[in-house]
Amino acid sequence: MKDAQDIIPDQAVGTVVIVGGGHAAGELATGLREQGWGGQIVVVGDEAHLPYQRPPLSKAFLDGKVAIEGLLLKPLATYEKAHVEFIRGVRVDVIDREARAVHLSDGRSLSYTKLAIATGGRVRALPGEDAERAVAAPNFHYLRTVDDALRIRESLIAGARLVVVGGGYVGLEVAATAVAHGLQVTVVEAAPRLLARVTSPEMSAFFEETHRRAGVDVRTGTLVRGFEFDGERISAVLCGDGASIPADFVVVGVGLLPNVELAAAAGLEVDNGIIVDELCRTSDPDIVALGDCCNHPNPVVGRRIRLESVPNAVEQARTAAATLCGRERPYHMVPWFWSDQYGIKLKSVGLCEGYDRVVVRGVIGAPAFSVFYMNGEYVVAADIVNRPPELLIAKRLVGERPVVDPATLADESVPLIKLLPAAKSG
Ligand SMILES: Cc1cc2nc3c(=O)[nH]c(=O)nc-3n(C[C@H](O)[C@H](O)[C@H](O)COP(=O)(O)OP(=O)(O)OC[C@H]3O[C@@H](n4cnc5c(N)ncnc54)[C@H](O)[C@@H]3O)c2cc1C
């Protein structure tokens, strides 16, 4: 590791251009310096802000507990010290691989020696009748950017009626924050249960119960088929079952689409994300991709996946920085995520799929407990509620695959660490 201050960029070394000014881009920019990149580093991002953290947008920032400055990944001074140049509020429109240049929306072109694509994703649009008119309504919101969060924050007025469309983590976190502000909240989810894509029926039931107890009207198995309007504003959300839910405002969180069009137009291989190898290399050896926009081979899960998480963006930034500096640092992270709702701090490890047994340490619904998912003798995933020390051990159980006895795993008198190979032999 080098101290960023030691480096004065040498034009002869060349330029890394990073496309996208989000979490992955911000980490990569300083990571490149730390790993010894001696040339120029230019980040082109279409948002006006320096790279910032999105997780608080549905949690502490929405709640008003964090100011915009508190969201920033790093202060400007850190990038300045590392001689990272930012071009903000400008899009990369074209990657010309032959000329090794990118063309920007402000008419400029930049030459690159190496290119990094960290374009993240955009919200999945709500399908259905009236969707276009709804998006134009001043009280209809998606949540991806700090500007989206600022608009939603203005609507958090006690007594207001909020309809959240989508019972995934983002939607549920918005619901929890709104309840804390005294709003009347309804969550409408098309699937038969909340969080269906990411966790087990047991955990879905736990979250549904938690939200109901907090006063949220949870409607699963319910499709949104349209909206009622009062002038430009939405006045109600119309459901497939005929229900009309009055709304002062609507927040929609129905998933993410990876921003891959730029890469695809440049002829890079794309399939639910920009295809990369374990070194974050795309099908062009001079171009890496990282973060939400890329699809990587995950050795822990045993197949290609695309992850939408901060730990993934950070880890891929480390791998991509090494690759661009000519070193090999293969990516082999155990996927993990977190969510905060009410006082519940959830940490999820692995992908909750392909399991044949659910093992609970403690009691689901207690102030703290953990749920492990096993396939045969192995732990493949875990949901850990308010037990932060178990996160590291769960990651090792999923990543190192020791043989685990379910009865011992369920036995809270046996410290979890005892299930790890070193602890067993020690
Ligand atoms: C409300 C919310 C809550 C979240 N909560 C959690 C959480 O609790 N835990 C967790 O792990 N993750 C969470 N996430 C996900 C996490 O924020 C993302 O995984 C992470 O931001 C991914 O970083 P990224 O750099 O790959 O993409 P992004 O952060 O999306 O950054 C990509 C950037 O590139 C820009 N861009 C795209 N195309 C171009 C172009 N052609 N030219 C220039 N710029 C371009 C985009 O505008 C964007 O600014 C949350 C996300 C949201 C929205």
The ligand as an SDF file (V2000), in Angstrom:
LIG
                    3D

 53 58  0  0  0  0  0  0  0  0999 V2000
  -32.1930    3.0390   -0.9890 C   0  0  0  0  0  0  0  0  0  0  0  0
  -31.0820    2.0530   -1.0860 C   0  0  0  0  0  0  0  0  0  0  0  0
  -30.7280    1.3200    0.0350 C   0  0  0  0  0  0  0  0  0  0  0  0
  -29.6840    0.4060   -0.0350 C   0  0  0  0  0  0  0  0  0  0  0  0
  -29.3510   -0.2910    1.0900 N   0  0  0  0  0  0  0  0  0  0  0  0
  -28.3060   -1.1430    1.0560 C   0  0  0  0  0  0  0  0  0  0  0  0
  -27.8760   -1.8040    2.2310 C   0  0  0  0  0  0  0  0  0  0  0  0
  -28.4640   -1.6510    3.3010 O   0  0  0  0  0  0  0  0  0  0  0  0
  -26.7870   -2.6180    2.1480 N   0  0  0  0  0  0  0  0  0  0  0  0
  -26.1170   -2.8020    0.9840 C   0  0  0  0  0  0  0  0  0  0  0  0
  -25.1310   -3.5420    0.9550 O   0  0  0  0  0  0  0  0  0  0  0  0
  -26.5070   -2.1910   -0.1680 N   0  0  0  0  0  0  0  0  0  0  0  0
  -27.5750   -1.3670   -0.1520 C   0  0  0  0  0  0  0  0  0  0  0  0
  -27.9590   -0.7330   -1.2970 N   0  0  0  0  0  0  0  0  0  0  0  0
  -27.2800   -1.0590   -2.5650 C   0  0  0  0  0  0  0  0  0  0  0  0
  -25.9660   -0.3050   -2.7020 C   0  0  0  0  0  0  0  0  0  0  0  0
  -26.1690    1.0570   -2.4970 O   0  0  0  0  0  0  0  0  0  0  0  0
  -25.3890   -0.5620   -4.0970 C   0  0  0  0  0  0  0  0  0  0  0  0
  -25.0810   -1.9450   -4.1660 O   0  0  0  0  0  0  0  0  0  0  0  0
  -24.1380    0.2450   -4.3770 C   0  0  0  0  0  0  0  0  0  0  0  0
  -24.4500    1.6170   -4.4070 O   0  0  0  0  0  0  0  0  0  0  0  0
  -23.5310   -0.1710   -5.7090 C   0  0  0  0  0  0  0  0  0  0  0  0
  -22.5200    0.7060   -6.0800 O   0  0  0  0  0  0  0  0  0  0  0  0
  -22.1670    0.9370   -7.6390 P   0  0  0  0  0  0  0  0  0  0  0  0
  -21.0600    1.9210   -7.6560 O   0  0  0  0  0  0  0  0  0  0  0  0
  -21.9950   -0.3670   -8.3040 O   0  0  0  0  0  0  0  0  0  0  0  0
  -23.4690    1.5610   -8.2730 O   0  0  0  0  0  0  0  0  0  0  0  0
  -24.1600    2.9490   -7.9960 P   0  0  0  0  0  0  0  0  0  0  0  0
  -24.0130    3.3220   -6.5700 O   0  0  0  0  0  0  0  0  0  0  0  0
  -25.5050    2.8360   -8.6010 O   0  0  0  0  0  0  0  0  0  0  0  0
  -23.3010    4.0020   -8.8400 O   0  0  0  0  0  0  0  0  0  0  0  0
  -23.2870    4.0330  -10.2400 C   0  0  0  0  0  0  0  0  0  0  0  0
  -23.1900    5.4520  -10.6810 C   0  0  0  0  0  0  0  0  0  0  0  0
  -22.8850    5.5060  -12.0690 O   0  0  0  0  0  0  0  0  0  0  0  0
  -23.6610    6.5210  -12.6820 C   0  0  0  0  0  0  0  0  0  0  0  0
  -23.7210    6.2480  -14.1370 N   0  0  0  0  0  0  0  0  0  0  0  0
  -24.4450    5.2780  -14.7440 C   0  0  0  0  0  0  0  0  0  0  0  0
  -24.2260    5.3090  -16.0830 N   0  0  0  0  0  0  0  0  0  0  0  0
  -23.3470    6.3230  -16.3060 C   0  0  0  0  0  0  0  0  0  0  0  0
  -22.7430    6.8560  -17.4630 C   0  0  0  0  0  0  0  0  0  0  0  0
  -22.9660    6.3330  -18.6770 N   0  0  0  0  0  0  0  0  0  0  0  0
  -21.9100    7.9150  -17.3410 N   0  0  0  0  0  0  0  0  0  0  0  0
  -21.6490    8.4380  -16.1150 C   0  0  0  0  0  0  0  0  0  0  0  0
  -22.2010    7.9740  -14.9720 N   0  0  0  0  0  0  0  0  0  0  0  0
  -23.0320    6.9180  -15.0630 C   0  0  0  0  0  0  0  0  0  0  0  0
  -24.9790    6.3980  -11.9400 C   0  0  0  0  0  0  0  0  0  0  0  0
  -25.7830    7.5450  -12.0920 O   0  0  0  0  0  0  0  0  0  0  0  0
  -24.4810    6.2240  -10.5130 C   0  0  0  0  0  0  0  0  0  0  0  0
  -24.2220    7.4650   -9.9210 O   0  0  0  0  0  0  0  0  0  0  0  0
  -29.0010    0.2000   -1.2630 C   0  0  0  0  0  0  0  0  0  0  0  0
  -29.3670    0.9330   -2.3980 C   0  0  0  0  0  0  0  0  0  0  0  0
  -30.3910    1.8540   -2.3180 C   0  0  0  0  0  0  0  0  0  0  0  0
  -30.7750    2.6390   -3.5380 C   0  0  0  0  0  0  0  0  0  0  0  0
  1  2  1  0
  2  3  1  0
  2 52  2  0
  3  4  2  0
  4  5  1  0
  4 50  1  0
  5  6  2  0
  6  7  1  0
  6 13  1  0
  7  8  2  0
  7  9  1  0
  9 10  1  0
 10 11  2  0
 10 12  1  0
 12 13  2  0
 13 14  1  0
 14 15  1  0
 14 50  1  0
 15 16  1  0
 16 17  1  0
 16 18  1  0
 18 19  1  0
 18 20  1  0
 20 21  1  0
 20 22  1  0
 22 23  1  0
 23 24  1  0
 24 25  2  0
 24 26  1  0
 24 27  1  0
 27 28  1  0
 28 29  2  0
 28 30  1  0
 28 31  1  0
 31 32  1  0
 32 33  1  0
 33 34  1  0
 33 48  1  0
 34 35  1  0
 35 36  1  0
 35 46  1  0
 36 37  1  0
 36 45  1  0
 37 38  2  0
 38 39  1  0
 39 40  1  0
 39 45  2  0
 40 41  1  0
 40 42  2  0
 42 43  1  0
 43 44  2  0
 44 45  1  0
 46 47  1  0
 46 48  1  0
 48 49  1  0
 50 51  2  0
 51 52  1  0
 52 53  1  0
M  END
$$$$
